[in-house]
Amino acid sequence: MKRLPSAAALLGLWLALWGEVSVANLVSGALVVPVVLRLVPEQRDHRVHPVAAVRLLVVFVGRLVTSSV
């Protein structure tokens, strides 16, 4: 039950990547999500560093604008 939100998010991502909600996409997503969740370790001790996240966002937007010009 701890992974239910993660499973729902992955299923939503699966449907978004396919671009439409259909029975076939739901079934295939329901088959793929448990496999993906088994590959990911359950305990995560990651921390988000706000300064590094803002720096990454600035670099990303800068390169996005540069590539568009």
C-alpha positions, 0 to 999 in steps of 0.5 A: 500500500505504500507504493500505491501513489507511485503506481498511480503516478506511473500509470498516469505517466504511461497514459500521458506518454501514449497520448490517449486513454484506451483499454489497451493502454490501461492494461499494458500500463497495469502490466508494466507498472509492477515490473518497474516498481520491482526494479526501483528500491523501496527506501530512498534517502535522497534530498533535494538541494534547493540552490542546486535545483534552481541552478539546474533550472536556470541552466536548462532555461538558458540553453532552451532559449539559446537553442530556440534562437 
